Amino acid sequence: MSERTMRAAVVPEAEKRVELRDVALPEPGDGQVRVKIEACGICHSDYVTVEHLFPTIAYPRIPGHEIAGTIEALGTETGPWKVGERVGIGWHGGHDGTCDSCRRGDFITCPNLQVPGIAYDGGYAHYVIAPIGALARIPAELTFAEAAPLMCAGVTTFNPLRRSGAGPGDLVAVLGIGGLGHLGVAFAAKMGFRTVAIARGQDKEDLARSLGAQYYVDSRAGDVAAELQKLGGARVILSTVTASDAMEPVLRGLGVDGQLLIVGAAHEPMTVNTVAMMRLRNSLRVWPSGTCMDSEDTMRFAVQTGVRAMIETMPLERAPEAYDRMMSGAARFRVVLTM
């Protein structure tokens, strides 16, 4: 490998798979930095790139949007950023700065949001180019492997919970104990909520309680909504699953002013009973991830409270295997590539 190339896991133009290649080392432009990647989490959303689901994605493309590393080179007009700083890049990988959302400072809803691995090459590589508006500073207390999954899975659960309106002592349930859900339970417990974990089967109860859940509901064993109502009704149900038929039954478990917060995207339509929801002023809300500053807040909270993602690490050379393991659901609970 020459000095002007790098190793990367690439999705080819004509194939739906991940393969290892040597590619050209990218150079930063105006307002950009080159980050030497130390770790990159594999997220289920990476399948959008691998499966060629967005017609706007240019191939070949390097996936990955849970990036942690150090600034290795600066382009022009990079302000206060310095070589050697520890930074992360997440789902919010840049914005246009001109749309109505950006003019209001709501960068995550920018219609031209730049997601690493979709809008430009992402983190399954030794280096990535990113705009300075996407950089989040990583606290010294976090390793790169610990920080990487917080850039997407972490902020995607932390951010809606803290903005949900629920307060300490309120009943908050987390539906699904997987890559997102295990972090949702841990964050909810550390925020002082009466935390309920909901999953299929009894085998995850011990895990859920170790993460801080005060209550556990086996969705296979009975009526989840009825169990939540016995506890007074949920102020928030954070849904981390990706199946509409799993979300629909829990709506009846909401209490007065309760809301279903959806962070796990489902492609199938969802049926809701608006009459029942109206009676209790219930609402349904879908949340995207968060900005770079939201990621910084997430990491600071993780440091303060000791919350960490449960991860499995694999070297970049095993990226195809690591991606397949994540997609199979066998990982416990996030897979992180290390460089």
Order of alpha helices (4+ residues) and beta strands (2+ residues): beta-beta-beta-alpha-beta-beta-alpha-beta-beta-alpha-alpha-beta-alpha-beta-alpha-beta-alpha-beta-alpha-beta-alpha-beta-alpha-beta-alpha-beta
